[in-house]
Amino acid sequence: MNAPSSRDGRVAALPDHLREAMLRRLAGEAPASPEMEGIPRTPSREASPQSPAQQRLWFRYELDPQSAEYIVPLVLRLTGDLDLDVLRLAVDRLVERHESLRTTFDSVNGRGVQTVQPAAEVPIQVTRARVPADGDREAPVRDWLLREAERPFDLRRGPVFRAGLLRLGSQPAYLSTMPTLMEIFTRQTD
């Protein structure tokens, strides 16, 4: 028996009660079922179990809290005029919106837990560098990124990311985030 290949065929193959419920929902005439409401929010400051990926990160952290092995720096080259206050506000709003950027980790009774912290202002460390006499503009950027990538995080106290800005002469500027903020930042600004 061949399964319907078109959308209309798949809709027609649904039992009558499901097809009617779907059509009412698509027309905005029926609320979503409780199963379709998504993952329920955990009240802030309430510990909840870690995801498998968080467990792996936590395990590595507990073995060596000073390790920076898991840090993957991401960098954007910024051109044009940069308003640092606006950049700070944008990063603060992203942190306010995304709980993963406010999550800290701990162990309770030998089990890893995560806790979402309240939103707070995010410091953006600004570093100034000069272009070397030989004109190699990449050397100060490489040195800065290496220093940033070697600084470990305190996953218990947080924050679990950081943002930094390198000003190389008057321009350009480089924005570095570690580890997840850049992915969210670039998706939000597309």
C-alpha positions in Angstrom: 0.0 0.0 0.0 1.5 3.3 -1.1 1.3 6.3 1.3 -0.1 9.5 -0.1 2.7 11.6 -1.5 1.0 15.0 -1.7 -0.1 17.2 1.1 -3.7 16.9 0.1 -3.4 13.1 0.0 -1.9 13.1 3.5 -4.6 15.3 4.9 -7.3 13.1 3.2 -5.7 10.0 4.8 -6.3 11.4 8.3 -9.2 10.1 10.3 -12.2 12.4 10.1 -12.0 13.8 13.7 -8.2 14.6 13.3 -8.8 16.2 9.8 -11.6 18.4 11.2 -9.5 19.4 14.3 -6.6 20.3 12.0 -8.7 22.4 9.7 -10.3 24.2 12.7 -6.9 24.9 14.1 -5.5 26.2 10.8 -8.5 28.5 10.4 -7.8 29.9 13.9 -11.1 28.5 15.3 -9.7 26.1 17.8 -6.9 26.4 20.5 -3.9 24.2 20.2 -4.1 20.9 22.1 -2.1 20.7 25.4 0.3 18.3 23.7 1.2 20.9 21.1 1.9 23.8 23.5 5.6 22.9 23.6 8.0 22.5 26.5 6.7 24.1 29.7 8.7 26.9 31.2 10.5 26.1 34.4 10.3 28.9 36.9 13.5 30.8 37.1 16.0 29.8 39.9 14.4 26.3 40.0 17.0 23.6 39.3 16.1 21.2 36.5 17.9 18.2 35.0 20.7 18.8 32.5 20.3 17.8 28.8 22.7 15.2 27.5 24.9 17.8 25.9 25.0 19.8 29.1 25.9 16.7 31.1 28.9 16.1 28.8 30.0 19.7 29.3 29.5 19.5 33.0 31.4 16.3 33.3 34.4 17.8 31.5 34.1 20.9 33.7 34.1 18.9 36.9 37.2 17.0 35.8 39.1 20.2 35.1 37.4 23.5 35.9 40.4 25.5 34.6 40.4 23.9 31.2 39.4 26.0 28.2 39.4 22.9 25.9 35.6 23.3 25.2 35.7 27.0 24.4 35.2 27.8 20.7 35.7 31.5 20.0 33.6 33.1 17.3 34.4 36.4 15.9 32.8 39.0 13.6 34.6 41.8 11.9 32.6 44.9 12.3 32.9 47.8 9.8 31.6 51.3 9.9 30.8 53.4 12.9 30.1 51.4 16.0 27.9 52.7 18.8 29.1 50.7 21.8 26.0 51.6 23.9 23.7 50.2 21.2 25.9 47.0 21.0 25.6 46.6 24.7 21.9 47.1 24.7 21.5 44.5 21.8 23.6 41.9 23.7 21.6 42.6 26.9 18.3 42.1 25.1 19.6 38.8 23.6 20.5 37.6 27.1 17.2 38.7 28.4 15.4 36.7 25.6 17.5 33.5 25.7 17.6 31.6 28.9 20.5 29.4 27.7 22.7 32.5 28.0 21.7 32.8 31.7 21.9 29.2 32.7 24.4 28.0 35.3 25.2 24.4 36.3 25.7 22.5 39.5 25.4 19.1 41.1 22.7 18.1 43.5 22.9 14.7 45.1 25.5 13.7 42.5 23.2 14.7 39.5 23.9 17.6 37.2 21.3 20.3 37.3 20.8 23.6 35.4 19.3 26.8 36.8 18.2 29.8 34.8 19.4 33.0 36.4 17.6 36.4 36.2 18.7 38.7 33.3 21.5 41.0 34.1 23.6 43.5 32.3 26.3 41.9 30.2 29.8 43.4 30.4 31.6 43.8 27.0 35.3 44.0 27.6 36.8 46.5 25.2 40.5 45.9 24.2 42.4 48.4 22.2 45.4 47.4 20.0 47.7 49.0 17.6 48.6 47.8 14.2 52.3 46.6 14.4 54.9 48.5 12.5 55.2 45.7 10.0 51.5 46.3 9.1 50.4 42.8 10.0 46.8 43.6 11.1 46.0 39.9 11.8 48.6 39.4 14.5 46.9 41.5 17.2 43.6 39.9 16.4 45.1 36.3 16.6 46.8 37.2 19.9 43.6 38.6 21.4 41.5 35.6 20.3 44.0 33.2 21.8 44.0 35.1 25.1 40.2 35.0 25.1 39.9 31.4 24.3 42.3 30.4 27.1 40.2 32.0 29.8 37.9 29.3 31.4 34.4 29.9 32.5 32.9 29.3 35.9 29.9 27.2 35.0 28.6 27.3 38.6 28.5 31.1 39.0 28.2 32.1 35.3 27.8 33.7 33.0 28.4 30.8 30.7 29.5 33.1 27.8 31.3 36.4 27.4 31.6 39.1 24.7 34.6 41.2 23.9 35.4 43.9 21.5 38.8 44.5 19.9 39.4 47.9 18.5 42.3 47.9 16.1 43.3 51.5 15.6 40.2 53.6 14.8 38.7 50.8 12.7 37.9 47.9 12.2 36.5 46.4 15.3 36.1 42.7 16.1 33.4 41.2 18.2 34.2 37.9 19.9 31.7 35.8 21.8 32.2 32.5 23.6 30.6 30.1 23.1 27.0 30.5 22.1 26.1 34.1 21.9 27.4 34.6 18.3 25.2 32.0 16.8 22.1 33.6 18.4 23.3 37.1 17.6 23.8 36.3 13.9 20.4 34.5 13.6 18.7 37.5 15.3 20.3 40.1 13.0 19.7 38.2 9.6 
